[in-house]
Amino acid sequence: MPARRSTTKRVRRAAKPRVSAGSVFLNIPYDAGFESLLLAYIAAVSAFGFTPRATLEIPFGQRRLDRILTLIQQSQYSIHDLSRVELDRQSPRTPRFNMPFELGLTVGLEKTTCRDHAWIVCESVRRRINKSLSDLDGTDAYIHDGTIRGVFREVGNAFVGSSRQPSVTEMMQIYRVLRANFDRILRRAGARNAFNARVFKELCVLARTAANELTR
C-alpha cells in the first residue's frame, strides 16, 4: 500500500538578506528644502569610507515596503533624520510620517532578526524629539541644527569609533565636489532635484571617488 502523501506544505523561510559591511541606510525627508543636507549626508558617510543607501534605489514596480525592509536588513548602520515634523504647505497639510515609520521598522528588526544593526536619530532642534516621539526617551538624538556643518559634526560624533576619522574640512571638500557637479548630474539624469534614483547613485559614486582621493 503506497504511503499517504502529507497534505501539509512545508513553508520555506525567506533567506535573510546579507549585510553589506559599511553600508548606511539614510532615512531622510525627500523635499527641496532638504537637498543640501542630503548632499551633506552623502559626503559625510562617504568620507568615513561607508556606502550610503536610500529608498531612492527602489526599482519601479517593486513593492516599496518589502524593499525598505530589505535595505534596512542589508545595511550595517542607519541614520534616521526626524527633523521634518511640521505641516507641509500643500493641501491637505500633513506632517511627514515616513521617517518615524521607517525608524520603527528598524527598531523592530534590530530587536529581532538584525541584532547587529546600529541606528542613530538626528534632529535639527534640541529637545523637540522628546515631544514629537516620546517613546524614544532615553535615546540621545544627534542635533545638527539644520546646517551642513552640523551634519558633518554629528555624523562624526556618531562614527567616532570608526577606523577612518575624516575632519569636517575633509567632509566639506567632498561636499563641494558634489555641489560643483550637481547641475551636470541633474541634466544627465533629466531630473529636477537630488531625490532621483540615478542622481543619488551618481552622487554616491562621485562622493566615494572624492573620499578615496583624500586618503591617498
N, C-alpha and C positions, 0 to 999 in steps of 0.2 A: 504494500500500500504506500503510495507516494506521500512524502512528508507534506504536511499542510503549510502553505506559504503564509507568513505573517502579514497581516493587513496593516501593521504599524509601520509607517515610513520613518526611516532614520532622518533626523534633522541634522544637516551639516552646519556646523558653526562657521560663520564667515571668518576668514583669516584676518587677524589683527594687522592693520597697515604698519609697515616697517617705519620706524622713526628715522628721520634724516638728521644726522648729527649736525648741530649748529644751525638748524632751521628755526626761524622765529615767526610765528603767526601774528600778523598785525590786525587787530580788531579795532578799526578806527572808523569815524564817520566819513561818508563819501559826499562831501559838499564843497563848493568852490572856496568857501572861507577856510577850509582845512588843507588846501592844496600845498601850501608852503610847509606845513607840518608833516604832510605825507612825505615830501622830499627829504625833510629833516630826519624822519624815522628811517627811511631807506638809507640815507647817508650814515647815520649813527650805527645802525645794525650792521651794515656792510663794513664799516671801519673796524668793528670788532672781529671781522672775519666770518660773520654769520650770514645766512641767506634769508632775506625777507620773503614771507609767504602771505597771501591775502585771498579773500573770496573773489577778487577780481580775476583770478585764474580759472574760475569755474567755467567749464565749457558750455556752450549753448546746448540746450536740450537735456542736460543732466540735472537731476533733481538737486536743488540748491542745498537743502538741509543735509542730505546724505554727504554731499561734497564738503560742506563745512565741517561735519564731524570727522571726515577722513583727513582734512587738512590739519585739524587740531591734533588728531592722533599721530600724524606723521611728523609733527613739529616737536622739537625738544623744549622750546620755550614759547610763551605767548605774551604779548603786550596788549592790554585792554584799555583803550582810552575812553573814559566816561565823561569827557568834558562837554559833550553836547546834550544838555538836559533841558534847555529852553525850548519853547514852542517855535516851530519854523514859521516862515512868513506866508507860505502858500496855504490856501484854503483847501480842505479843513485844517486848521492849525493844530499840529500834533507834536508831541515830543518824539525823540528817536529811541526806539526800543531795541534795535538790532544789537547794539553794543552790550547792554546788560544781559540780553538773551544769550549771546554767544559766550559771554563770561560765565553764565550759569551752566551752559553745556560743558565748558572747560572744567569748571569746578567738579561737576558730576563725573566726568571722565577721569580727572585726577584722583578722585576719591575711590574709583572702582577699578577701571582697567588700565589707566595710564598713570600709575603712581609715581613715575619718574619725571613726569611733566612738571615744569616750573612756570608759574604765571605771575605777572605783576599788574597792578592797576595804576593808571595815570589819570590825573585831573589837572585842570588849569586854575581852580580856585581852592584854596586851603579850607579844609573842614566842610566843604559843601557835600562831599560824598557821605558824611555822617547823616545828612538829611535825605539825600536822594536815594541812597542804598544802605540803610542802617544795618542790614544783615551782614555787612562787611565790617562791622565794629570789631576791632582787634587786628584788622589788616591795614597796614600803613600804605597810603597811596603816595605815588611819586608826583609831586606838583611841579608842572613845567611852565606855569604862568602863561600858557598860550603863546610862547615865543620859541623861535628856532633854537637859540642858545639854551633855553630851558629844557627842550627835548634832549639836546646833547648832554646837558648836565645830568638829567635824571636817568637816561639810558646808561650813562657812565656809572652812576650810583648803583643801578640795578645789576650791572655786569662787572662789578668791582673785583670779583673773583676770577674773571676770565684771564687766560694767559696773555692775550693781546690787550694792551691798555692804551688806546689812542687818546690823544688830547682833544679838547674842544676845538682847538685851532685846526687839527688834522681833520676832524669831522666837518668843520666849516669848509675846508678845501674841497672835500668831496661834494658837499652841498653846492658849492659854486660851480663845479663841473656839471652837475645835474642841471642847475639853473641856466648855465650858458648854452646847453644843448637842448633845453626843454622845448623851445618853439620848433626846432627842427624835428624832434621826435614826434611832436603833435602832428606836424604836417605829413610826415611819413606814414603815420597811422590814420590820417584823416579824422583825428579826434579833436574835441574842443577843450578837454581837460585831462588831468592825470588819471582819472578814475576809469581806465580803459585797460583791458587785458594786455593788449600789445604794448601800450605805453608803459604800463607797470613793468612788464618783462624787460623792455629796453632800458628803463631807468635802473633796474636792478643789475643788469649786465654792466652798464656803464659805471655804476657805483662800485661794483666788485673790482672792475679793472682799475679804477682810480684808487681804491683802497690798497690793492696789490702794489701799485706804483709807490705808495708811501712806505711800504715795508721793505723795499729793495735797498 
